[in-house]
């Protein structure tokens, strides 16, 4: 089996301050490279911050925008593969896209398969896209945050014979509220962050790298969810887990930092005795087994209702189409991005 030195970055990002967030990540990336990492994973939406309102659209990019250009620069300098998710604009739509940048500038992407709950107000899911990237390091599967909680990703990982699994996250919890966000759910969320990569590693025999944001979660949620849940904090707990399910290294909830370790990749010609996929009842439940707070009918109903409302609002949004056109026109017209790509622009 081939070994690979991997790193996870746990960062705090400021909403909308793309250039600032990229510069903030730079010393963490270089520390990981100095410690021998050949693959470095950043959290979900590390460049834009986790904004869940229509203003998110103004910070969208194409795959030749400021985030990918920054990552290409650092990948070439450190001779390292860099992975992070960004808000990608294409046509009239927005996607949560994970980009893996190889030394030399190659860009591979995996789009978030679903926009669950309130995320459906901001971007489309892309469930038909592949979940794997073939690159010089091997065959790498990617689950962006909530994707890791759906059974179809499990099928994708096994069918593709992935050798390493990446989990970029923006996993946060709301302020405690007995009606919409009880303590039991917060405690289950904390356990989930620690157990999720371990269960994946043990089930599929692949090493797992999880990178999550940390610090305060700021900004209102859209729609009905905004009246029910007040954001509080991201849960951190980034980790690297061996293919045997051993947690090799991890960070706490609040600390920014870098973890680096060496993992053994699953053999590319691996053949299991049978497809090791748990067929869950419905979509939710594959990786949430053992956490009753995630499996209750009321919780599943709330998530489903928010997603339905979000998809409907997204599909009908004229503002979304205007922003998509405006952002692409600006990126196509400017040779270089503004000094602060996240600077507030007037809504159309």
SERO-4910 file (N, C-alpha, C, O; in steps of 0.05 Angstrom, whole numbers):
BEGIN
 pado doro    nc1    nc2    nc3   cac1   cac2   cac3    cc1    cc2    cc3    oc1    oc2    oc3
  Unk    A     17    -24      0      0      0      0     17     25      0     38     26     13
  Unk    A      8     46    -15     23     71    -16     16     88      9     -7     88     18
  Unk    A     36    102     18     32    121     40     31    149     30     43    155      9
  Unk    A     17    166     44     14    194     36     13    212     61     -1    205     80
  Unk    A     28    233     60     28    252     83      7    273     77      9    287     57
  Unk    A    -13    276     95    -36    293     90    -38    313    113    -27    309    135
  Unk    A    -52    335    107    -56    356    128    -85    366    127    -97    367    105
  Unk    A    -95    373    150   -121    387    152   -117    414    165   -103    415    186
  Unk    A   -128    435    154   -127    462    166   -154    468    179   -175    465    167
  Unk    A   -152    477    204   -176    486    218   -174    517    221   -156    527    234
  Unk    A   -192    531    208   -190    560    205   -215    575    213   -237    564    214
  Unk    A   -211    600    220   -234    619    223   -235    637    198   -214    648    190
  Unk    A   -258    639    187   -261    656    163   -281    679    169   -300    675    184
  Unk    A   -275    702    158   -293    725    161   -311    728    137   -302    726    114
  Unk    A   -336    731    141   -356    731    120   -350    752     99   -348    776    105
  Unk    A   -347    743     74   -345    761     51   -317    772     46   -313    786     26
  Unk    A   -298    768     64   -271    779     61   -253    759     48   -235    747     61
  Unk    A   -257    755     22   -243    733      8   -213    737      9   -199    718     17
  Unk    A   -203    760      1   -174    764      0   -162    761     28   -141    749     32
  Unk    A   -175    773     48   -166    771     76   -164    741     84   -145    733     96
  Unk    A   -185    726     78   -186    698     87   -164    681     73   -152    664     85
  Unk    A   -159    687     48   -138    673     33   -111    679     46    -94    661     50
  Unk    A   -106    704     51    -80    712     63    -77    700     91    -56    693    100
  Unk    A   -100    698    105    -99    686    132    -92    657    130    -79    646    148
  Unk    A   -101    643    109    -95    615    106    -66    609     98    -56    587    102
  Unk    A    -53    629     85    -27    624     74     -6    613     93      6    592     87
  Unk    A     -2    624    117     18    613    135     11    585    145     29    569    150
  Unk    A    -15    579    147    -23    551    155    -16    531    132     -6    509    138
  Unk    A    -21    539    108    -13    522     85     17    517     85     26    495     82
  Unk    A     32    538     89     61    536     87     72    520    111     92    506    108
  Unk    A     59    521    134     67    504    156     62    475    150     79    458    155
  Unk    A     39    469    137     34    441    129     55    431    110     64    408    112
  Unk    A     62    448     90     82    440     71    109    436     85    123    416     78
  Unk    A    116    453    103    142    450    117    143    425    134    164    414    139
  Unk    A    119    415    142    118    390    157    115    365    139    109    343    148
  Unk    A    118    369    113    120    347     94     94    339     81     93    318     68
  Unk    A     72    354     85     47    346     72     48    348     42     60    366     31
  Unk    A     36    328     29     34    328      0      5    335     -9      0    341    -32
  Unk    A    -13    333     10    -41    341      5    -51    357     29    -48    348     52
  Unk    A    -62    381     24    -72    398     45   -101    404     40   -109    413     19
  Unk    A   -118    399     61   -147    403     59   -155    427     75   -148    429     99
  Unk    A   -169    447     63   -180    470     76   -210    465     81   -222    448     68
  Unk    A   -222    479    100   -250    476    106   -268    485     83   -260    499     65
  Unk    A   -293    476     84   -313    486     66   -316    516     67   -317    527     89
  Unk    A   -319    529     44   -323    558     43   -303    574     60   -310    594     73
  Unk    A   -278    565     60   -258    579     76   -251    606     65   -243    624     80
  Unk    A   -256    611     39   -250    637     28   -272    657     32   -267    681     38
  Unk    A   -297    649     29   -320    667     31   -331    670     59   -344    690     65
  Unk    A   -325    651     76   -340    649    101   -367    636     96   -375    632     73
  Unk    A   -381    629    118   -406    613    115   -430    632    117   -442    636    138
  Unk    A   -435    645     94   -457    664     92   -482    650     80   -479    637     59
  Unk    A   -504    653     93   -528    638     83   -550    657     76   -574    652     81
  Unk    A   -544    680     64   -563    699     55   -557    707     26   -535    700     16
  Unk    A   -575    720     12   -570    726    -17   -544    741    -23   -534    739    -45
  Unk    A   -533    755     -3   -509    770     -9   -485    751    -15   -465    759    -25
  Unk    A   -489    725     -8   -468    705    -14   -461    706    -44   -438    702    -52
  Unk    A   -482    711    -61   -478    708    -90   -457    728   -100   -444    722   -120
  Unk    A   -453    751    -88   -434    770    -98   -405    761    -95   -387    772   -107
  Unk    A   -400    740    -79   -373    731    -74   -368    705    -89   -348    691    -84
  Unk    A   -385    698   -108   -381    675   -124   -358    679   -144   -349    701   -149
  Unk    A   -347    656   -154   -324    657   -172   -327    635   -193   -344    617   -190
  Unk    A   -312    638   -214   -308    616   -233   -283    601   -223   -270    609   -204
  Unk    A   -276    579   -237   -253    564   -229   -227    576   -239   -206    563   -237
  Unk    A   -228    600   -250   -203    615   -254   -204    641   -239   -190    660   -246
  Unk    A   -220    642   -217   -222    666   -201   -201    668   -180   -181    653   -180
  Unk    A   -203    687   -161   -182    693   -142   -175    670   -124   -151    667   -117
  Unk    A   -194    653   -115   -187    631    -97   -170    610   -111   -150    602   -101
  Unk    A   -178    603   -136   -163    582   -150   -135    593   -158   -116    579   -158
  Unk    A   -134    619   -165   -108    631   -171    -89    630   -147    -65    625   -149
  Unk    A   -100    637   -124    -85    636    -99    -75    607    -94    -52    603    -87
  Unk    A    -93    588    -97    -85    560    -92    -65    550   -111    -47    534   -104
  Unk    A    -67    558   -136    -47    551   -156    -19    561   -148      1    547   -150
  Unk    A    -18    586   -139      7    597   -131     19    581   -108     43    575   -108
  Unk    A      3    575    -88     14    560    -65     20    531    -72     39    520    -61
  Unk    A      4    519    -89      9    491    -97     36    489   -112     51    471   -108
  Unk    A     41    508   -130     66    508   -145     90    513   -127    110    500   -129
  Unk    A     87    532   -109    108    539    -91    116    516    -73    139    510    -68
  Unk    A     95    503    -61    101    481    -42    101    454    -54    106    434    -40
  Unk    A     97    451    -81     96    425    -94     76    407    -79     83    385    -71
  Unk    A     52    417    -75     32    404    -58      5    406    -72      0    424    -87
  Unk    A    -13    387    -66    -41    387    -75    -57    402    -54    -55    395    -30
  Unk    A    -73    422    -63    -89    438    -44   -119    434    -52   -126    435    -75
  Unk    A   -135    430    -31   -164    426    -36   -180    444    -18   -175    446      6
  Unk    A   -200    458    -30   -219    475    -14   -244    478    -31   -244    475    -55
  Unk    A   -266    484    -17   -291    490    -31   -296    519    -34   -287    535    -17
  Unk    A   -309    527    -55   -315    555    -61   -343    556    -73   -354    536    -82
  Unk    A   -355    580    -74   -380    584    -88   -375    589   -117   -365    610   -125
  Unk    A   -381    569   -134   -376    571   -163   -401    581   -177   -423    573   -171
  Unk    A   -398    599   -196   -420    609   -213   -416    598   -241   -394    598   -252
  Unk    A   -437    587   -252   -437    577   -280   -465    582   -291   -485    572   -281
  Unk    A   -466    596   -314   -492    603   -325   -508    620   -306   -499    641   -297
  Unk    A   -532    611   -300   -549    625   -281   -549    612   -253   -567    617   -237
  Unk    A   -531    594   -249   -532    578   -224   -506    581   -208   -485    588   -218
  Unk    A   -509    574   -182   -487    574   -163   -484    545   -152   -504    531   -148
  Unk    A   -459    538   -147   -453    511   -137   -432    513   -115   -415    531   -115
  Unk    A   -434    496    -95   -413    492    -75   -393    472    -86   -399    448    -86
  Unk    A   -371    482    -96   -352    466   -111   -326    462    -96   -314    481    -87
  Unk    A   -318    437    -94   -291    431    -83   -271    430   -106   -275    415   -125
  Unk    A   -250    446   -103   -229    446   -124   -204    434   -112   -195    443    -91
  Unk    A   -192    415   -126   -166    404   -119   -146    414   -139   -147    408   -163
  Unk    A   -126    429   -129   -106    441   -147    -80    425   -144    -70    422   -122
  Unk    A    -70    416   -166    -45    401   -167    -22    419   -173    -26    440   -186
  Unk    A      3    412   -165     26    427   -174     27    428   -204     23    407   -217
  Unk    A     31    451   -216     30    454   -245      4    466   -254      1    473   -277
  Unk    A    -16    468   -236    -40    483   -242    -65    467   -250    -85    480   -255
  Unk    A    -63    441   -251    -87    425   -258   -109    430   -237   -103    429   -213
  Unk    A   -134    433   -246   -156    438   -228   -177    415   -232   -187    412   -254
  Unk    A   -182    400   -211   -204    380   -212   -225    389   -192   -220    402   -172
  Unk    A   -250    382   -198   -272    392   -181   -292    369   -174   -295    350   -189
  Unk    A   -304    373   -151   -327    357   -142   -347    377   -131   -341    392   -113
  Unk    A   -371    376   -142   -392    394   -131   -408    381   -109   -412    356   -110
  Unk    A   -417    397    -90   -433    386    -69   -458    374    -81   -472    386    -97
  Unk    A   -464    350    -73   -486    335    -85   -513    345    -79   -532    344    -95
  Unk    A   -516    356    -54   -542    367    -46   -537    394    -33   -516    400    -22
  Unk    A   -558    411    -34   -558    435    -18   -579    431      4   -603    437      0
  Unk    A   -572    419     27   -592    411     47   -602    435     63   -589    455     67
  Unk    A   -627    431     72   -639    451     90   -637    479     79   -644    483     56
  Unk    A   -628    498     95   -627    526     87   -607    532     66   -608    553     53
  Unk    A   -588    514     61   -568    518     40   -581    519     12   -570    530     -7
  Unk    A   -605    507     10   -618    506    -16   -627    534    -26   -633    537    -49
  Unk    A   -627    553     -8   -633    581    -16   -610    593    -32   -614    611    -48
  Unk    A   -585    582    -28   -562    595    -39   -549    582    -63   -536    596    -79
  Unk    A   -552    556    -67   -539    543    -89   -553    517    -95   -569    507    -80
  Unk    A   -547    506   -119   -559    481   -128   -541    457   -120   -517    459   -117
  Unk    A   -555    435   -115   -540    410   -112   -534    398   -140   -545    407   -160
  Unk    A   -515    380   -140   -506    368   -165   -502    338   -162   -480    328   -164
  Unk    A   -525    324   -156   -523    296   -148   -513    278   -169   -504    256   -163
  Unk    A   -514    286   -195   -505    268   -216   -475    271   -222   -464    255   -237
  Unk    A   -462    290   -209   -433    293   -213   -418    271   -198   -428    261   -178
  Unk    A   -394    263   -208   -379    243   -194   -368    254   -168   -366    278   -164
  Unk    A   -363    236   -149   -353    244   -123   -323    239   -120   -312    242    -99
  Unk    A   -310    231   -142   -282    223   -140   -264    239   -160   -274    249   -180
  Unk    A   -239    241   -152   -219    255   -168   -196    235   -172   -185    224   -152
  Unk    A   -188    231   -196   -164    215   -202   -141    235   -207   -142    251   -226
  Unk    A   -120    233   -191    -97    251   -194    -72    236   -189    -73    212   -185
  Unk    A    -49    250   -189    -23    237   -186    -21    223   -159     -5    204   -156
  Unk    A    -36    231   -139    -35    219   -112    -51    194   -110    -46    178    -92
  Unk    A    -70    190   -128    -88    167   -127   -117    174   -132   -122    196   -143
  Unk    A   -135    157   -125   -164    162   -129   -176    172   -102   -176    158    -82
  Unk    A   -185    197   -103   -194    211    -79   -223    217    -81   -232    230   -100
  Unk    A   -239    208    -61   -267    215    -59   -270    239    -41   -255    244    -23
  Unk    A   -292    255    -47   -296    280    -32   -326    281    -24   -344    277    -40
  Unk    A   -330    285      2   -357    290     13   -357    318     26   -344    321     47
  Unk    A   -372    337     14   -372    364     25   -393    365     47   -417    364     41
  Unk    A   -385    367     72   -402    371     95   -425    352     95   -422    328     99
  Unk    A   -450    361     91   -474    345     94   -475    322     75   -489    302     80
  Unk    A   -461    323     53   -460    300     34   -452    274     48   -461    253     41
  Unk    A   -436    277     69   -426    253     83   -448    239     99   -443    218    111
  Unk    A   -472    251    101   -494    240    116   -515    227     99   -537    221    108
  Unk    A   -509    224     73   -528    212     55   -517    186     43   -493    183     38
  Unk    A   -535    166     40   -526    140     32   -516    139      3   -500    121     -3
  Unk    A   -524    157    -14   -514    156    -42   -484    162    -44   -471    152    -62
  Unk    A   -473    178    -25   -444    182    -25   -430    157    -17   -409    150    -28
  Unk    A   -442    142      2   -430    116      9   -428     97    -15   -408     84    -19
  Unk    A   -449     96    -31   -448     79    -55   -427     89    -74   -413     73    -87
  Unk    A   -425    115    -77   -405    127    -95   -377    119    -87   -360    112   -104
  Unk    A   -371    121    -61   -344    115    -51   -337     86    -57   -315     80    -67
  Unk    A   -356     68    -51   -350     39    -55   -348     32    -85   -331     17    -93
  Unk    A   -367     43   -101   -367     36   -129   -342     46   -143   -332     34   -162
  Unk    A   -332     69   -134   -308     81   -147   -282     70   -137   -261     75   -148
  Unk    A   -283     54   -115   -259     42   -103   -240     65    -95   -216     64   -102
  Unk    A   -250     85    -81   -233    107    -72   -211     97    -53   -215     77    -39
  Unk    A   -189    111    -53   -166    104    -37   -163    123    -12   -149    116      7
  Unk    A   -175    146    -14   -173    166      8   -199    183      6   -209    189    -15
  Unk    A   -210    190     30   -234    206     30   -230    232     45   -218    233     66
  Unk    A   -239    254     32   -236    281     43   -263    292     51   -283    288     38
  Unk    A   -264    305     75   -288    317     86   -284    346     92   -279    353    116
  Unk    A   -286    364     73   -286    393     80   -313    401     92   -334    395     81
  Unk    A   -312    414    115   -336    420    130   -339    449    138   -318    463    141
  Unk    A   -363    459    141   -371    482    156   -393    473    175   -416    480    171
  Unk    A   -386    458    194   -406    445    212   -408    462    237   -390    464    253
  Unk    A   -432    474    240   -437    490    264   -462    482    278   -477    465    268
  Unk    A   -467    495    301   -491    491    316   -504    518    322   -490    538    324
  Unk    A   -530    517    327   -544    541    334   -544    546    364   -535    528    379
  Unk    A   -553    569    372   -556    574    401   -577    555    413   -597    550    400
  Unk    A   -571    546    437   -589    527    450   -617    538    453   -620    561    462
  Unk    A   -636    522    445   -664    530    446   -680    504    449   -678    486    433
  Unk    A   -697    501    470   -711    476    475   -730    468    452   -737    445    450
  Unk    A   -738    488    436   -758    481    415   -744    474    388   -753    455    375
  Unk    A   -724    489    380   -712    485    354   -684    474    354   -675    461    335
  Unk    A   -669    479    376   -641    468    377   -635    460    406   -620    474    420
  Unk    A   -647    438    415   -643    430    443   -615    420    448   -600    414    430
  Unk    A   -608    419    474   -581    411    482   -575    383    471   -552    378    463
  Unk    A   -594    365    470   -589    338    460   -579    339    431   -561    323    424
  Unk    A   -589    357    415   -581    359    387   -552    370    386   -536    361    369
  Unk    A   -546    390    403   -519    401    403   -499    379    412   -478    377    399
  Unk    A   -505    364    432   -487    343    441   -484    321    420   -462    311    416
  Unk    A   -506    315    406   -504    295    384   -487    306    362   -472    291    349
  Unk    A   -488    332    356   -472    344    335   -443    342    341   -426    336    324
  Unk    A   -436    347    367   -408    345    375   -398    317    372   -376    312    362
  Unk    A   -414    297    380   -405    269    377   -403    262    348   -385    247    340
  Unk    A   -421    273    331   -420    267    303   -394    276    290   -383    261    274
  Unk    A   -384    299    297   -359    309    286   -336    291    293   -317    289    277
  Unk    A   -336    278    315   -315    261    323   -318    232    312   -298    219    305
  Unk    A   -342    223    310   -347    195    302   -349    192    271   -343    170    261
  Unk    A   -358    213    257   -363    210    228   -338    200    213   -341    180    198
  Unk    A   -315    212    215   -292    202    199   -283    174    208   -273    159    192
  Unk    A   -287    168    233   -279    142    243   -297    120    231   -287     99    222
  Unk    A   -323    126    230   -342    106    218   -336    102    188   -337     79    178
  Unk    A   -331    124    174   -324    121    146   -299    104    142   -299     86    125
  Unk    A   -278    110    157   -253     95    154   -257     66    160   -247     49    145
  Unk    A   -271     59    181   -275     31    188   -293     17    168   -288     -7    162
  Unk    A   -313     31    158   -332     18    140   -320     12    113   -324     -9    101
  Unk    A   -304     31    102   -294     29     75   -264     21     74   -254     15     53
  Unk    A   -251     22     97   -222     15     97   -205     36     83   -185     30     72
  Unk    A   -215     62     84   -200     84     72   -192    104     94   -207    108    113
  Unk    A   -169    116     92   -162    139    110   -180    162    104   -189    166     81
  Unk    A   -185    179    124   -203    202    122   -190    227    133   -177    226    154
  Unk    A   -193    249    118   -183    275    128   -208    293    130   -222    297    110
  Unk    A   -212    304    153   -235    323    158   -224    350    167   -209    352    186
  Unk    A   -232    371    152   -224    398    159   -249    415    163   -265    418    145
  Unk    A   -252    426    187   -276    442    193   -268    470    202   -246    475    211
  Unk    A   -287    489    198   -282    516    209   -286    515    239   -298    497    250
  Unk    A   -275    536    252   -279    539    281   -286    568    287   -285    585    269
  Unk    A   -292    573    312   -299    601    319   -328    607    317   -344    589    312
  Unk    A   -336    632    320   -364    640    319   -376    637    291   -363    642    271
  Unk    A   -401    629    291   -417    627    267   -435    652    267   -453    654    284
  Unk    A   -431    670    248   -445    695    247   -462    698    222   -456    686    201
  Unk    A   -483    713    224   -501    718    201   -527    703    203   -527    680    212
  Unk    A   -549    715    195   -575    702    198   -579    680    177   -567    680    156
  Unk    A   -596    661    184   -604    641    165   -629    650    150   -644    667    160
  Unk    A   -633    640    125   -655    649    109   -682    636    116   -682    614    129
  Unk    A   -704    648    108   -730    635    109   -738    629    138   -731    642    157
  Unk    A   -755    608    139   -766    599    165   -744    591    184   -746    595    208
  Unk    A   -722    579    174   -700    571    191   -689    594    206   -680    592    229
  Unk    A   -688    618    194   -677    641    207   -693    650    231   -683    663    250
  Unk    A   -719    643    231   -736    649    255   -734    627    276   -741    632    299
  Unk    A   -725    604    268   -724    581    287   -696    578    300   -695    571    324
  Unk    A   -675    584    285   -648    578    294   -631    603    292   -630    616    271
  Unk    A   -617    609    314   -598    631    314   -570    619    315   -563    604    333
  Unk    A   -553    625    294   -526    612    293   -510    619    318   -513    639    330
  Unk    A   -492    600    324   -475    603    348   -446    600    342   -430    619    343
  Unk    A   -437    575    335   -409    570    332   -404    546    314   -422    529    310
  Unk    A   -380    545    302   -371    521    287   -358    502    307   -347    511    328
  Unk    A   -358    477    301   -351    456    320   -321    447    318   -313    431    334
  Unk    A   -306    458    298   -278    449    297   -276    419    295   -289    406    279
  Unk    A   -258    408    312   -254    379    314   -244    366    288   -251    344    282
  Unk    A   -228    381    273   -216    370    249   -198    346    257   -187    345    279
  Unk    A   -196    327    239   -181    302    247   -170    288    222   -180    292    200
  Unk    A   -151    271    227   -140    253    207   -143    225    219   -134    219    241
  Unk    A   -155    207    203   -162    180    213   -150    159    194   -151    162    170
  Unk    A   -138    139    206   -125    118    189   -146    100    177   -170    101    184
  Unk    A   -138     83    158   -156     66    144   -168     44    163   -187     31    156
  Unk    A   -155     41    186   -166     22    207   -185     36    226   -196     23    244
  Unk    A   -189     62    222   -208     76    240   -194     88    264   -208     95    283
  Unk    A   -168     90    264   -154    101    287   -151    131    283   -141    140    262
  Unk    A   -159    147    303   -156    176    301   -126    183    306   -116    181    328
  Unk    A   -112    190    284    -83    195    286    -77    222    299    -58    224    315
  Unk    A    -93    242    293    -89    269    305   -115    284    301   -130    279    283
  Unk    A   -119    304    319   -144    319    318   -140    346    333   -121    349    348
  Unk    A   -157    365    326   -158    391    340   -183    393    356   -202    378    352
  Unk    A   -183    412    374   -207    417    391   -228    434    377   -227    437    352
  Unk    A   -246    445    392   -268    460    380   -260    488    371   -268    497    350
  Unk    A   -245    502    387   -240    531    383   -214    538    370   -211    561    360
  Unk    A   -195    520    369   -168    527    361   -163    526    331   -171    506    318
  Unk    A   -152    547    320   -141    545    293   -116    529    294   -102    528    314
  Unk    A   -110    516    271    -85    501    271    -82    483    247    -99    482    230
  Unk    A    -60    468    247    -53    449    226    -47    422    239    -33    420    258
  Unk    A    -59    401    228    -51    374    236    -41    360    211    -51    362    189
  Unk    A    -20    344    215     -6    330    193      0    302    202     10    298    224
  Unk    A     -5    283    185      3    255    191      5    239    165     -3    248    144
  Unk    A     16    215    168     20    197    145     -1    175    146     -5    162    166
  Unk    A    -15    171    124    -36    151    122    -28    131    100    -13    137     82
  Unk    A    -40    107    102    -36     86     82    -61     86     64    -83     82     74
  Unk    A    -58     90     39    -80     91     20    -91     63     16    -76     43     16
  Unk    A   -117     61     11   -128     35      4   -118     27    -24   -115     44    -41
  Unk    A   -113      2    -28   -103     -8    -53   -123     -1    -76   -147     -3    -72
  Unk    A   -112      8    -98   -129     16   -121   -144     -8   -132   -165     -4   -144
  Unk    A   -134    -32   -129   -147    -56   -140   -162    -71   -119   -167    -95   -121
  Unk    A   -169    -57    -97   -184    -69    -75   -209    -82    -85   -224    -71   -100
  Unk    A   -214   -107    -76   -239   -120    -82   -251   -131    -55   -239   -150    -44
  Unk    A   -272   -120    -46   -285   -129    -22   -301   -154    -27   -306   -161    -50
  Unk    A   -308   -169     -6   -324   -193    -10   -351   -186    -21   -363   -202    -36
  Unk    A   -361   -163    -14   -386   -153    -25   -387   -123    -21   -371   -112     -6
  Unk    A   -405   -110    -34   -408    -81    -30   -417    -76     -1   -438    -86      8
  Unk    A   -400    -61     13   -405    -57     41   -420    -31     45   -409    -11     55
  Unk    A   -445    -31     37   -462     -7     39   -486    -13     56   -501    -32     51
  Unk    A   -490      4     76   -514      2     93   -537     15     78   -536     39     73
  Unk    A   -558      0     72   -581     11     59   -599     23     79   -614      9     93
  Unk    A   -598     49     81   -614     63    102   -643     67     92   -648     66     68
  Unk    A   -660     72    111   -688     79    104   -688    108     96   -684    126    112
  Unk    A   -693    113     70   -692    140     60   -663    150     57   -644    134     58
  Unk    A   -659    176     53   -633    187     48   -617    190     74   -595    180     77
  Unk    A   -630    204     94   -615    208    119   -612    182    134   -630    165    133
  Unk    A   -590    179    147   -587    157    165   -562    140    162   -554    126    181
  Unk    A   -550    140    137   -527    121    134   -505    127    155   -498    109    170
  Unk    A   -495    152    155   -473    157    173   -483    168    200   -467    173    218
  Unk    A   -509    171    203   -520    182    228   -530    160    246   -541    165    267
  Unk    A   -527    135    238   -536    113    255   -522    114    282   -498    119    283
  Unk    A   -537    110    303   -526    111    329   -529    138    342   -522    142    366
  Unk    A   -540    158    328   -544    184    339   -574    190    337   -584    201    317
  Unk    A   -590    183    357   -619    185    356   -628    214    349   -649    217    336
  Unk    A   -614    234    358   -623    261    354   -623    268    324   -639    285    315
  Unk    A   -607    254    308   -607    259    280   -627    242    265   -634    248    242
  Unk    A   -638    222    278   -654    203    264   -684    206    270   -700    191    259
  Unk    A   -691    225    287   -719    228    294   -735    238    270   -725    252    252
  Unk    A   -761    230    269   -778    238    247   -781    268    246   -782    279    225
  Unk    A   -783    281    269   -787    310    270   -763    325    259   -766    344    244
  Unk    A   -739    315    265   -715    328    255   -713    325    225   -708    344    210
  Unk    A   -719    300    215   -718    295    186   -739    312    172   -733    322    150
  Unk    A   -762    315    184   -783    332    171   -774    361    169   -778    373    148
  Unk    A   -762    372    191   -753    400    190   -732    404    168   -734    424    153
  Unk    A   -713    386    167   -692    388    146   -704    387    118   -698    404    101
  Unk    A   -722    368    114   -735    365     88   -752    389     81   -752    398     58
  Unk    A   -766    400    100   -784    423     95   -767    447     87   -774    462     69
  Unk    A   -745    452    102   -728    475     96   -715    472     68   -713    492     54
  Unk    A   -708    448     61   -696    444     35   -716    449     13   -710    461     -8
  Unk    A   -741    440     16   -762    444     -4   -767    474     -7   -769    483    -30
  Unk    A   -770    488     15   -774    517     13   -751    531      0   -755    549    -16
  Unk    A   -727    523      7   -703    535     -5   -701    530    -35   -694    549    -50
  Unk    A   -706    506    -43   -704    500    -72   -725    516    -87   -719    526   -109
  Unk    A   -749    519    -76   -770    535    -90   -762    564    -92   -765    577   -113
  Unk    A   -751    575    -70   -743    603    -70   -720    608    -90   -719    628   -104
  Unk    A   -701    589    -90   -678    591   -108   -687    591   -137   -678    607   -154
  Unk    A   -705    572   -144   -714    569   -172   -729    594   -181   -727    601   -205
  Unk    A   -743    607   -163   -759    631   -171   -744    657   -170   -754    678   -178
  Unk    A   -719    656   -160   -705    681   -153   -695    695   -178   -677    685   -192
  Unk    A   -706    719   -184   -695    736   -205   -668    748   -196   -650    751   -212
  Unk    A   -666    754   -171   -642    766   -159   -618    747   -163   -596    755   -170
  Unk    A   -623    721   -160   -602    701   -164   -591    701   -193   -567    700   -197
  Unk    A   -609    702   -212   -601    703   -240   -586    729   -246   -566    728   -261
  Unk    A   -595    751   -235   -581    776   -239   -553    775   -228   -534    784   -241
  Unk    A   -550    765   -204   -523    763   -192   -505    745   -208   -482    751   -212
  Unk    A   -516    722   -218   -499    704   -234   -488    717   -258   -464    715   -265
  Unk    A   -505    732   -273   -496    746   -296   -476    768   -289   -456    772   -303
  Unk    A   -482    783   -268   -466    806   -261   -438    797   -252   -418    809   -260
  Unk    A   -437    776   -236   -411    766   -227   -394    756   -250   -370    763   -251
  Unk    A   -405    741   -268   -390    731   -291   -381    753   -309   -359    752   -320
  Unk    A   -398    773   -313   -389    796   -330   -366    810   -317   -347    818   -331
  Unk    A   -367    814   -291   -345    828   -277   -319    812   -278   -298    823   -283
  Unk    A   -321    786   -273   -297    769   -274   -285    767   -302   -261    766   -305
  Unk    A   -303    767   -322   -293    766   -350   -282    793   -359   -265    793   -377
  Unk    A   -291    814   -347   -282    841   -356   -256    849   -343   -241    864   -354
  Unk    A   -251    840   -318   -228    848   -303   -205    828   -306   -209    804   -302
  Unk    A   -182    838   -313   -159    820   -315   -150    810   -287   -143    787   -284
  Unk    A   -152    828   -268   -145    821   -240   -169    828   -223   -184    846   -229
  Unk    A   -174    812   -201   -196    818   -183   -191    844   -167   -168    852   -166
  Unk    A   -212    856   -156   -208    879   -139   -190    872   -116   -187    849   -109
  Unk    A   -179    893   -103   -161    889    -80   -174    873    -59   -161    857    -45
  Unk    A   -200    877    -55   -215    861    -36   -240    850    -50   -260    864    -52
  Unk    A   -237    825    -60   -258    814    -76   -285    813    -61   -306    814    -73
  Unk    A   -283    811    -34   -307    809    -18   -319    836    -12   -338    837      4
  Unk    A   -309    858    -23   -321    884    -17   -350    885    -25   -358    874    -45
  Unk    A   -366    898     -8   -395    899    -13   -401    914    -38   -391    936    -42
  Unk    A   -417    902    -56   -427    916    -79   -457    919    -77   -470    903    -63
  Unk    A   -468    939    -90   -497    943    -88   -513    920   -100   -505    909   -121
  Unk    A   -534    912    -87   -550    891    -97   -564    900   -123   -571    923   -125
  Unk    A   -567    882   -142   -580    890   -167   -609    896   -164   -623    903   -183
***
